[in-house]
Amino acid sequence: MNSPLRGAYYFLYLVEDIFSRLIVGWPLEEVESGAPLSECSVRLPLAIPCSWQARSISLAACSAMKGATMLATLERLGVAPSLSHPSVSDDNPYFESLFKTLKYRPSYPDGAFGGLDQAREWVRHFVQWYNTEHHHSAIRFVTPQSRHLGLDKAILAKRSAVYKNAKRLNPLRWSRHTRNWSAITEVHLNPKKETIENPVQIPIHQGCGRKASKRRPKDSALN
């Protein structure tokens, strides 16, 4: 994030619970280091018990995230980080989407932040909005906080009932089914693909190398 000094930047670290998409920690520092991440719980954005021990926390695979201080903290808390292997981007889409949402906020400055305190205040407001007001498309348009607290099932059940009733009153509005409002119960970084046990056998006919002519034979000329 741009600082007032040309060529100098602030480094924002976001710790995200990929199940609920809740931002559970966000150090913003002037240097790139793994040390701030080990103490990110001091800036938890909500009055919610820290989810270190409840969920698997996903961290972007940069050098700071792989620092000894950060990894030691995760090990002490019993958390297995989702750092991808080289040339593998299992967790990148989650963070690319999150940072794009951040950078495309209307309030994000076109230029630089006035200072570190101003930048931290902006991030604090963003995290508050993202967690409590943003209806995330990947979790059925509920807020990350609602999903984190387990309130999404009741919300989605109510939506499903509203849609079913609307379809009953006006069936011509939908050509097929209404929107799927079932709760998402599992999230995977790299889901395994189903293998086909009995693949379909394609018969090979003799003489298929050359297509048979479908032209009708010419009628003999009448003299």
Residue pairs with C-beta under 8 A, 6 or more apart in sequence:
1 9
1 10
1 11
1 12
1 28
1 113
1 119
2 9
2 10
2 109
2 111
2 112
2 113
3 9
3 10
3 30
3 112
3 113
3 115
3 116
3 119
4 112
4 113
4 114
4 115
8 30
10 28
10 29
10 30
10 113
10 116
10 119
11 28
11 29
11 30
11 31
11 32
11 64
12 26
12 27
12 28
12 123
13 25
13 26
13 27
13 28
13 29
13 36
13 37
13 40
13 64
13 65
14 23
14 25
14 26
14 95
14 98
14 99
15 23
15 24
15 25
15 26
15 37
15 40
15 57
15 59
16 22
16 23
16 24
16 57
16 58
16 94
16 95
16 98
17 24
17 51
17 55
17 57
17 58
17 144
17 148
18 55
18 56
18 58
18 82
18 91
18 94
18 187
18 189
19 55
19 56
19 147
19 187
20 55
20 139
20 144
20 145
20 147
20 148
21 94
21 98
21 136
21 138
21 139
21 144
21 147
22 46
22 48
22 51
22 131
22 144
22 145
22 147
22 148
23 45
23 98
23 127
23 130
23 131
23 144
24 40
24 44
24 45
24 48
24 50
24 51
24 52
24 57
25 37
25 40
25 41
25 43
25 44
26 40
26 43
26 45
26 123
26 127
27 36
27 37
27 39
27 40
27 43
28 116
28 119
28 120
28 123
29 36
30 116
32 62
32 63
32 64
33 64
33 67
34 63
34 64
34 65
34 66
34 67
34 68
34 69
34 70
34 71
35 67
35 69
35 70
37 59
37 64
37 65
37 67
37 69
37 70
37 73
38 69
38 70
38 72
38 73
41 50
41 52
44 50
45 124
45 127
45 128
45 131
46 128
46 131
46 132
46 145
48 145
48 148
48 149
51 57
51 148
52 77
52 79
53 77
53 78
53 79
56 79
56 80
56 82
57 74
57 79
57 81
57 82
58 81
58 82
58 91
58 94
58 95
58 189
59 65
59 70
59 81
59 82
59 83
59 91
60 91
60 92
60 95
61 83
61 84
61 91
61 92
64 70
65 81
65 83
66 83
71 81
74 80
74 81
82 90
82 91
82 189
83 91
84 90
84 91
84 92
84 189
88 190
90 189
90 190
91 189
97 138
101 130
101 134
102 108
102 126
102 130
105 126
107 122
107 125
107 126
108 122
109 122
113 119
113 122
130 144
131 143
131 144
131 145
132 143
132 145
133 143
134 143
134 144
135 141
135 142
135 143
136 142
136 143
136 144
136 147
139 147
139 152
139 184
140 152
140 156
140 180
140 181
140 182
140 183
140 184
142 151
142 152
142 155
142 156
146 152
146 155
152 183
153 183
156 181
156 182
156 183
157 181
159 181
160 178
160 181
160 182
163 178
163 179
163 181
164 178
166 173
166 178
167 173
167 174
167 178
